[in-house]
Amino acid sequence: MDYTPLDEIQRQPKPASEHTKTANRAVQSALPFGDRTSFDDAARGFIATLEPLTIQRDNGQVTYDLSEFEFLNQDAPDTVNPSLWRQAQLNAQYNGLFEVCDGLYQVRSFDIANMTLIRGERGWVIIDPLTSAESSAAALALANQHLGERPVTAVIITHSHADHFAGIFGVMTAEQAAAGDIPVIAPEHFVDEALSENVLAGNVMNRRATYMYGNLLRPGAQSFVSTGLGAVLSMGSTGFVVPTDIVKQTGETRTVDGIEFEFQMTPGTEAPAEFVFYLPQFKALCMAEITSHHLHNVYTLRGAQVRDALAWSAQINESIDLFGERLEIQFASHHWPIWGRQQAVEYLAKQRDLYKYIHDQTLRLANQGYTKEEIADRVSLPDALGQQFYNRGYYGSVHHNTRAVYVKYLGYFNGNPSTLHPLPPAAVGERYIKAMGGKDNIVNMAQESFDQGDYRWVAELLNHIMMVDPEHTSARALLADTLEQMGYQAESAPWRNFYLCGAKELREGLPQGSNFTASEGIARGMPLPNVFQLMAVRLSPEAADGVELAINLAFTDLNEDWLLSINNSVLNAFPGRKDSNAAASLCLTSVNFKRLMMGLTDAVTLIEAGELETQGDAQTLVHLGGLFETFPRRFPIMTPRPA
């Protein structure tokens, strides 16, 4: 629902309240800020960076820019949790090319993730080529400039999240990928998991990710300071390449350009498809994203499958058992390494126990009958874990991770039949407004609670009004101010970003945006079964009601036939089939079919170029196109969708 932006005064950011100042001072006194070990480790091995660290597309559009983070060169202000401020400094200020040890290098803070380069016998083995081609190309160029020009001889992708694979065309060309000239090694189920997360549910995840990563916020002490996981997310060109080599079992090894890899499979933990590996030549263990210098997400707020905290803990323990006696260096796909066997194993053990503690305590309380919301407010880390900065909730949080563990085992229902069939938010809001004496009365009550610093209650009260009447400006302005204070207090960067993005949307209105479609690079690399899955998700049941449609597809580049069928308001695709009674038959390459179905080209263009031949009813393609919905990228979050 669109609504009128607030006036100029109401739209302005507000200073930290006294309640927020008190909360942040309590954090400052509770944690060992005198410990500078992380800063020393983050600086170790520095070789060079870009000055300024601003990365652009060929057309001059900026895709990544750390030059706006000079404001971090001061003590924590009242408007930022001091623990998060410390993490923001570590993420943004320690950027560039670093030597982990001779032959093993990382480029950090050219994106939210690290790109690791291993000097092989002939060239570079690249680990995790970042989110965008622009960032990964800049990282590779920096390494070549300072370490000597070397070709890319292999790419290893540790897991199925886009910040670890989507920048692949910055380190290889599409032609090299198509020819299989450069080996691409990934874990089992990588393709399905990467595409289901980034395409099937891609639009809703991307919208929520704009909140989680603060994409719409300007850097500043009252706005965006960090993602927690890294400095800031790159917003450049993305691509996808189907791996040439799949690792399936723990204990598998590969020799890649003269470098030996020992793999450990870690599926269903931080990502549905993931591995870690040990490098005997360097006595170095790469933990991918299984460990990092913070508490990660058992459930990520942008939306994803709930992860298995117990399996996560067990996989870290297996890493200790497999490699703990041999490692001297532990490094990962985010943040900075740890040097020294004792220090690395202690770190791994406390990360292991972090996830197990959250798992065990959640189920202990669940078995006493507590609900997920009650558990979230009762569980806190013991000092042995919580006093370690690398266990702090800069990305995940104990609060929402406990709720995730509950849902993993027990689902969203808390067992109380009063909550089994709840009303939707707008209907709830209407009834609360009536029961509480009207909107203005609710705003008066909310203002009293705001003045007392009871921000969680204020947010709950005013959300009911927003679900019914976003044009109630006093409620909207007060809710924005409330979310802002909650953001100022948050130790988790995603929590802060969600709160501040919510405040921004309430103050300024819904941001403009286009309809969702996969990028050209993603579309070209996407296997056909995944394309058909995406089409099925977009099928409108109303438009397809009563439709019986069959289309024969002949893909000239694959020498494959497929039958596309729509019946019962469901789309199915069958390989190796034809229907003699099909309404139409299409002959084209699989790449052009994918581009056609994703709106990257149209039938007329392909026909005129001689790249599409059709038989049968010429109107079939027009009819087919009318059966699919488009997804708006910028649907409202703070207010209801139009009825």
C-alpha positions in Angstrom: 0.0 0.0 0.0 1.4 3.4 -1.0 1.0 6.4 1.3 2.0 10.0 1.7 5.6 10.6 2.9 5.9 12.3 6.3 6.7 16.0 6.5 10.3 17.2 6.4 10.6 17.4 10.2 9.0 14.0 10.9 11.3 12.4 8.3 14.5 13.5 10.0 16.6 11.0 11.9 16.4 11.5 15.7 19.2 11.4 18.2 19.7 8.6 20.7 17.2 8.8 23.6 18.4 8.6 27.2 17.1 5.1 27.3 19.2 4.2 24.3 22.3 5.9 25.7 21.9 4.0 29.0 21.5 0.6 27.1 24.6 1.2 25.0 26.7 2.4 28.0 25.8 -0.9 29.7 27.2 -2.8 26.7 30.4 -0.8 26.9 31.0 -1.8 30.5 30.0 -5.4 30.1 32.5 -6.5 27.4 36.3 -6.6 27.3 36.9 -3.8 24.8 40.6 -3.6 25.9 41.2 -6.9 24.0 42.8 -5.8 20.7 43.6 -9.3 19.4 41.1 -9.2 16.6 42.5 -5.9 15.3 46.0 -7.3 15.3 44.9 -10.4 13.4 42.8 -8.4 10.9 45.9 -6.2 10.1 48.4 -9.1 9.8 49.9 -9.8 6.4 48.6 -6.6 4.7 50.0 -6.0 1.3 47.9 -3.4 -0.5 44.4 -2.0 -1.2 42.7 0.4 -3.5 42.7 4.1 -2.7 39.8 4.9 -2.7 38.1 1.5 -2.5 35.5 2.3 -5.0 34.5 -0.3 -7.7 32.5 0.5 -10.8 30.8 -1.1 -13.8 32.2 -0.2 -17.2 29.5 2.4 -17.5 30.7 4.2 -14.4 27.9 2.9 -12.1 29.4 2.4 -8.6 28.8 -1.2 -7.3 30.9 -1.0 -4.2 32.3 1.9 -2.2 34.1 2.0 1.2 35.2 5.6 0.8 32.0 6.6 2.7 33.0 4.9 5.9 35.5 7.4 7.3 33.0 8.2 10.0 34.1 4.9 11.7 37.5 6.5 12.6 36.1 7.6 16.0 34.8 6.2 19.2 31.3 4.6 19.1 28.5 7.3 19.1 25.4 7.1 21.1 23.4 6.0 18.0 25.3 2.7 17.6 25.8 -0.3 19.9 29.5 -0.1 20.8 30.0 -3.8 20.3 28.6 -3.5 16.7 30.7 -0.4 16.2 33.8 -2.4 17.0 32.8 -5.1 14.4 32.0 -2.4 11.8 35.5 -1.0 12.2 37.1 -4.4 11.8 35.0 -5.1 8.7 35.5 -1.8 6.9 39.0 -0.6 7.9 41.0 -3.7 7.3 40.5 -4.1 3.5 42.6 -5.2 0.6 45.1 -7.9 -0.2 46.6 -9.9 2.7 49.1 -12.7 2.9 47.8 -15.5 5.2 51.1 -17.4 4.6 53.4 -17.8 1.6 51.3 -18.9 -1.3 48.0 -18.3 0.4 46.3 -14.9 0.1 42.9 -13.2 0.7 41.3 -10.1 -0.6 39.0 -8.9 2.2 36.2 -6.3 2.2 35.9 -5.9 -1.5 32.5 -7.4 -0.9 30.6 -8.9 2.1 32.8 -12.1 1.7 36.5 -12.8 1.2 38.1 -14.1 -2.0 41.0 -16.5 -1.3 43.8 -17.0 -3.8 46.2 -20.0 -3.7 49.3 -19.9 -5.8 49.4 -23.1 -7.7 52.0 -24.5 -10.1 50.5 -22.7 -13.1 48.2 -20.0 -11.8 45.6 -19.0 -9.2 43.2 -21.3 -7.5 40.3 -19.0 -6.5 38.1 -19.8 -3.5 34.7 -18.1 -3.5 34.6 -15.4 -6.2 32.3 -13.0 -4.3 28.9 -11.6 -5.1 29.6 -9.6 -8.2 31.9 -9.8 -11.2 33.1 -6.2 -10.6 34.4 -7.0 -7.1 36.0 -10.3 -8.0 37.7 -8.8 -11.0 39.1 -6.0 -8.9 40.3 -8.4 -6.3 42.0 -10.6 -8.9 43.6 -7.5 -10.5 44.9 -6.3 -7.1 46.5 -9.7 -6.5 48.1 -9.8 -10.0 49.4 -6.3 -9.6 51.2 -7.0 -6.4 52.0 -10.8 -6.6 52.6 -11.2 -10.3 50.2 -11.9 -13.2 48.9 -15.5 -13.1 46.0 -17.2 -15.0 43.1 -18.6 -13.1 43.5 -22.4 -13.1 40.5 -23.4 -11.0 37.6 -22.1 -9.0 36.3 -23.7 -5.8 32.9 -22.6 -4.4 32.5 -23.6 -0.8 28.7 -23.3 -0.6 25.4 -22.3 -2.1 25.1 -18.6 -1.0 25.4 -16.0 -3.8 28.1 -14.0 -2.1 30.4 -17.0 -2.7 29.7 -17.8 -6.4 27.8 -15.0 -8.2 30.9 -13.0 -9.1 32.4 -15.9 -11.0 32.5 -14.0 -14.3 35.0 -11.6 -12.8 37.6 -14.4 -12.7 36.6 -16.3 -15.8 34.8 -15.5 -19.0 31.4 -17.0 -20.1 33.2 -18.6 -23.0 35.7 -20.3 -20.6 32.7 -21.5 -18.5 30.8 -22.9 -21.5 33.9 -24.7 -22.7 34.8 -26.1 -19.3 38.3 -24.8 -19.6 38.6 -23.9 -15.9 37.5 -26.5 -13.4 34.8 -25.4 -11.0 34.5 -27.5 -7.9 31.5 -27.3 -5.5 29.7 -29.5 -2.9 27.0 -31.9 -3.7 23.5 -30.4 -4.3 25.1 -27.0 -4.9 23.1 -26.3 -8.1 19.7 -27.1 -6.7 20.3 -25.3 -3.5 21.8 -22.2 -5.0 19.0 -21.7 -7.5 16.2 -22.6 -5.2 17.4 -19.9 -2.8 18.3 -17.3 -5.3 15.6 -17.8 -7.9 12.5 -19.8 -6.7 12.2 -17.6 -3.6 14.5 -15.0 -5.0 12.1 -12.0 -5.1 10.9 -12.2 -1.6 14.4 -13.0 -0.3 15.9 -10.1 -2.2 13.2 -7.7 -0.9 13.9 -8.7 2.7 17.6 -8.7 2.0 17.3 -4.9 1.2 16.4 -4.6 4.8 18.8 -7.1 6.2 21.9 -5.7 4.4 20.8 -2.1 4.6 21.0 -1.6 0.9 18.7 1.5 1.0 20.5 3.2 3.8 23.4 5.7 3.5 26.5 5.0 5.5 26.6 7.0 8.7 26.4 6.9 12.5 22.6 7.2 12.5 22.2 4.9 9.6 24.2 2.0 8.0 27.4 0.9 9.7 27.9 -2.7 8.7 26.3 -6.0 7.8 28.1 -7.7 10.6 29.2 -10.5 8.3 31.2 -8.0 6.2 31.5 -4.3 5.5 28.9 -3.9 2.8 27.3 -6.0 0.0 28.5 -5.5 -3.5 25.7 -4.5 -6.0 27.3 -5.5 -9.3 26.8 -8.1 -12.1 25.9 -11.6 -11.1 26.4 -14.9 -12.9 26.1 -18.7 -12.4 28.2 -21.6 -13.7 27.3 -25.3 -13.3 30.3 -27.0 -11.6 32.5 -29.4 -13.5 33.4 -31.4 -10.4 31.2 -32.2 -7.4 32.5 -33.3 -4.0 30.2 -35.7 -2.3 31.8 -37.3 0.7 34.0 -36.4 3.6 37.5 -37.7 3.0 37.5 -37.0 -0.7 40.7 -35.3 -2.0 41.6 -33.3 -5.0 44.9 -32.1 -6.4 44.2 -28.8 -8.1 47.1 -27.1 -9.9 49.5 -29.0 -7.7 47.7 -28.1 -4.4 46.2 -30.9 -2.3 42.7 -30.5 -0.8 41.1 -32.7 1.8 37.4 -32.1 2.0 34.9 -32.4 4.8 31.2 -32.2 3.9 29.1 -29.9 6.1 25.6 -29.9 4.5 22.5 -28.6 6.3 24.4 -26.3 8.6 25.2 -22.7 7.5 24.1 -23.6 4.0 22.2 -26.6 2.6 25.2 -27.5 0.4 28.6 -26.7 1.8 32.1 -28.2 2.4 35.2 -27.1 4.3 38.7 -28.3 3.4 42.3 -28.7 4.8 45.4 -27.7 2.8 48.3 -30.0 4.0 50.9 -27.9 2.1 50.0 -24.8 4.3 48.7 -26.6 7.4 45.7 -24.4 6.9 42.0 -25.2 7.5 39.4 -23.3 5.5 36.1 -23.4 7.4 34.1 -21.7 4.6 31.2 -20.0 6.5 30.8 -22.7 9.2 32.8 -20.5 11.6 33.3 -16.7 11.5 34.0 -14.0 14.0 30.4 -13.7 15.3 27.3 -15.8 16.1 25.9 -16.7 12.7 22.2 -17.2 11.8 20.5 -20.5 12.6 17.7 -18.7 10.7 18.5 -15.7 8.5 16.1 -12.8 8.6 16.0 -12.4 4.8 14.3 -15.8 4.8 15.8 -19.2 4.2 15.4 -22.7 5.4 16.0 -23.1 9.2 19.4 -24.5 9.8 20.4 -27.4 12.1 22.2 -25.9 15.1 23.1 -29.4 16.5 24.5 -30.6 13.1 26.4 -27.3 12.9 28.0 -27.9 16.2 28.8 -31.5 15.3 30.4 -30.5 12.0 32.7 -28.0 13.8 33.6 -30.8 16.2 34.4 -33.1 13.3 36.7 -30.5 11.9 38.6 -30.4 15.2 38.8 -34.2 15.2 39.9 -34.4 11.5 42.3 -31.5 11.3 42.9 -30.1 14.8 46.2 -31.9 15.4 47.6 -30.8 12.0 46.5 -27.2 11.5 48.5 -24.0 12.2 46.1 -21.6 10.5 42.4 -21.4 10.4 40.8 -19.1 7.8 37.3 -18.7 6.4 35.2 -17.0 3.7 34.5 -14.1 6.0 36.5 -12.0 8.4 40.2 -12.6 9.3 42.3 -15.8 10.0 43.6 -17.2 13.3 47.2 -18.2 13.6 48.5 -20.9 16.0 47.1 -24.3 16.7 46.1 -23.7 20.3 44.4 -20.4 19.5 42.6 -21.9 16.4 41.4 -25.0 18.2 40.1 -23.0 21.2 38.2 -20.7 18.8 36.7 -23.7 17.0 35.7 -25.3 20.2 34.0 -22.2 21.5 32.2 -21.7 18.2 31.1 -25.4 18.4 29.8 -24.9 21.9 28.0 -21.7 21.0 25.6 -23.4 18.6 25.2 -26.5 20.9 24.4 -24.3 23.9 21.7 -22.4 21.9 20.3 -25.8 20.7 20.4 -27.5 24.1 18.9 -24.6 26.1 16.1 -24.1 23.6 15.0 -27.7 23.9 15.5 -27.7 27.6 13.0 -24.9 28.0 10.7 -26.2 25.2 10.4 -29.5 27.1 9.3 -27.5 30.1 6.5 -26.1 28.0 7.9 -22.6 27.2 7.0 -21.2 23.8 9.6 -19.9 21.3 8.9 -16.3 22.3 9.3 -17.1 26.0 12.5 -19.1 25.3 14.0 -16.3 23.3 13.7 -13.9 26.3 15.1 -16.5 28.8 18.3 -17.8 27.0 21.5 -15.8 27.3 25.1 -17.0 26.8 27.3 -17.9 29.8 30.4 -15.7 30.1 32.7 -18.4 28.9 31.0 -18.0 25.5 29.5 -14.6 25.6 32.6 -12.7 26.6 34.3 -13.8 23.4 33.8 -11.2 20.7 33.9 -13.9 18.0 30.7 -15.3 19.6 28.8 -12.0 19.8 25.6 -11.7 17.8 26.7 -9.3 15.0 24.9 -11.3 12.3 22.7 -13.8 14.1 21.4 -13.3 17.6 20.7 -15.6 20.5 17.1 -14.3 20.5 16.1 -15.2 17.0 18.4 -18.3 16.8 16.5 -19.9 19.8 13.2 -19.3 18.0 14.7 -21.0 14.9 15.8 -24.1 16.9 12.2 -24.3 18.3 10.7 -24.1 14.8 13.2 -26.7 13.5 11.9 -29.2 16.0 8.3 -28.1 16.7 7.3 -25.8 13.8 5.6 -22.4 14.1 2.6 -23.6 16.2 3.1 -23.3 20.0 0.5 -25.8 20.9 -2.1 -23.3 22.2 -5.3 -23.8 20.2 -6.1 -20.1 20.6 -3.2 -19.4 18.2 -4.0 -22.2 15.7 -6.1 -20.2 13.3 -5.1 -16.6 13.8 -6.5 -13.6 11.9 -4.3 -11.9 9.3 -2.6 -8.7 10.4 -5.1 -6.2 8.9 -8.1 -8.0 10.5 -6.3 -8.2 13.9 -5.4 -4.5 13.6 -9.0 -3.5 13.0 -10.2 -5.4 16.1 -7.4 -4.1 18.3 -8.1 -0.5 17.3 -11.8 -0.9 18.2 -11.1 -2.7 21.5 -8.5 0.0 22.6 -10.7 2.9 21.9 -9.5 4.1 18.5 -6.3 5.0 16.7 -5.6 8.3 18.6 -6.0 6.6 21.9 -3.5 3.9 20.9 -1.1 6.6 19.8 -1.4 8.3 23.2 -0.7 5.1 25.0 2.2 4.4 22.7 3.7 7.8 23.3 3.6 7.2 27.1 5.4 3.8 26.6 7.9 5.5 24.2 8.8 8.1 26.8 9.5 5.2 29.3 11.8 3.4 26.7 9.4 0.5 26.3 10.1 0.3 22.6 9.1 -3.3 21.9 5.6 -2.6 23.2 5.3 0.6 21.2 6.2 -1.2 18.0 3.6 -3.9 18.7 0.9 -1.3 19.4 1.5 0.9 16.4 1.9 -1.9 14.0 -1.8 -2.6 14.4 -2.6 0.9 13.1 -0.2 0.5 10.2 -1.9 -2.7 9.1 -5.2 -0.7 8.8 -4.4 2.9 8.2 -0.8 3.8 7.0 -2.0 7.4 6.4 -2.3 7.9 10.2 0.8 10.1 10.2 1.2 10.5 14.0 1.2 6.7 14.4 3.5 6.3 11.5 6.0 8.9 12.7 6.1 7.5 16.2 6.6 4.0 15.0 9.5 5.2 12.8 11.1 6.9 15.8 10.6 3.8 17.8 12.2 1.4 15.3 15.1 3.9 15.0 15.8 3.7 18.8 15.6 -0.1 18.6 18.1 0.0 15.7 20.5 2.2 17.7 20.6 -0.3 20.5 20.9 -3.5 18.3 24.2 -5.4 18.5 23.1 -7.5 15.5 23.8 -5.6 12.2 20.8 -7.2 10.5 18.5 -6.2 13.4 19.8 -2.6 13.2 19.4 -2.6 9.4 15.8 -4.0 9.6 14.8 -1.4 12.2 16.3 1.5 10.3 15.0 0.4 6.9 11.6 0.1 8.5 11.8 3.6 9.8 13.0 4.9 6.4 10.1 3.2 4.6 7.6 4.6 7.1 9.0 8.1 6.8 9.6 8.3 3.0 7.2 5.7 1.5 7.8 2.6 -0.6 10.9 2.8 -2.7 10.6 2.6 -6.4 11.5 -0.7 -8.1 11.0 -2.9 -11.2 9.7 -6.4 -11.5 11.9 -9.3 -10.5 13.8 -11.3 -13.1 16.9 -13.4 -13.0 20.0 -11.7 -14.4 21.4 -12.6 -17.8 24.3 -14.4 -16.1 22.1 -16.4 -13.8 19.7 -17.3 -16.6 22.4 -18.6 -18.9 23.9 -20.8 -16.3 20.6 -22.1 -14.9 19.8 -25.8 -15.7 16.5 -26.4 -17.5 14.8 -28.2 -14.6 15.3 -25.2 -12.5 13.9 -22.9 -15.2 10.7 -25.0 -15.3 10.5 -24.9 -11.5 10.7 -21.1 -11.7 8.0 -21.0 -14.4 5.7 -23.2 -12.2 6.1 -20.8 -9.2 5.1 -17.9 -11.4 2.0 -19.6 -12.8 -1.2 -17.7 -11.9 -3.9 -20.3 -10.7 -6.7 -17.9 -11.8 -5.3 -17.4 -15.3 -4.6 -21.1 -15.7 -7.9 -22.3 -14.3 -9.4 -24.6 -16.9 -6.4 -24.3 -19.2 -5.1 -27.5 -20.9 -2.0 -26.7 -22.8 0.8 -28.8 -24.3 3.9 -27.4 -26.0 6.7 -29.4 -27.6 10.2 -28.0 -27.1 13.2 -29.0 -29.2 16.5 -27.6 -27.9 19.0 -27.5 -30.7 22.1 -27.0 -28.6 21.3 -29.9 -26.3 19.7 -32.2 -28.9 16.9 -32.7 -26.3 13.1 -32.8 -26.5 10.9 -31.6 -23.6 7.1 -31.5 -23.2 5.7 -28.4 -21.4 2.3 -29.1 -19.9 -0.2 -27.0 -18.0 -3.2 -28.8 -16.5 -5.1 -28.5 -13.2 -3.5 -25.0 -12.8 -0.1 -26.7 -12.5 2.9 -26.6 -14.8 4.9 -29.7 -15.4 7.8 -30.3 -17.8 8.8 -33.8 -19.0 12.2 -34.6 -20.6 12.3 -36.9 -23.6 8.6 -36.5 -24.4 6.5 -35.2 -27.3 2.8 -34.8 -27.6 1.4 -35.3 -31.1 -1.6 -33.2 -30.2 0.4 -30.3 -28.8 -0.9 -26.8 -29.5 2.5 -25.7 -30.7 6.1 -26.9 -31.2 9.1 -24.6 -30.6 12.6 -25.2 -31.9 15.4 -23.0 -30.4 18.5 -23.2 -28.1 18.0 -23.8 -24.4 19.7 -20.5 -23.7 17.2 -18.6 -25.8 14.3 -20.4 -24.2 15.6 -19.4 -20.8 16.0 -15.8 -21.9 12.5 -15.9 -23.4 10.8 -17.2 -20.3 12.6 -14.8 -18.0 11.7 -11.7 -20.1 15.3 -11.1 -21.3 14.2 -11.3 -24.9 10.9 -11.8 -26.8 9.6 -14.2 -29.5 9.5 -11.6 -32.3 13.1 -10.8 -31.8 14.1 -14.4 -31.9 12.0 -15.2 -34.9 13.4 -12.2 -36.8 16.9 -13.3 -36.0 16.2 -16.8 -37.2 16.7 -18.3 -33.7 13.2 -19.5 -33.1 11.1 -21.8 -35.3 7.4 -22.4 -34.5 4.8 -24.9 -35.7 1.1 -25.0 -34.8 -1.0 -22.2 -33.3 0.9 -19.0 -33.5 -1.1 -17.5 -30.6 0.1 -20.2 -28.2 3.1 -18.2 -27.1 0.9 -15.2 -26.5 -1.5 -17.3 -24.5 1.4 -18.9 -22.5 2.9 -15.5 -21.6 -0.5 -14.4 -20.1 -0.5 -17.2 -17.6 2.4 -16.0 -15.5 2.6 -13.4 -12.8 5.4 -10.8 -12.4 6.8 -10.2 -8.9 7.3 -6.5 -7.9 10.8 -6.1 -6.3 9.7 -3.4 -3.9 6.5 -4.8 -2.3 5.6 -3.1 1.0 6.9 -4.5 4.3 5.7 -2.0 6.8 2.2 -1.9 5.5 -0.2 -4.5 4.0 -0.3 -5.4 0.4 -3.3 -4.0 -1.5 -6.4 -6.1 -1.0 
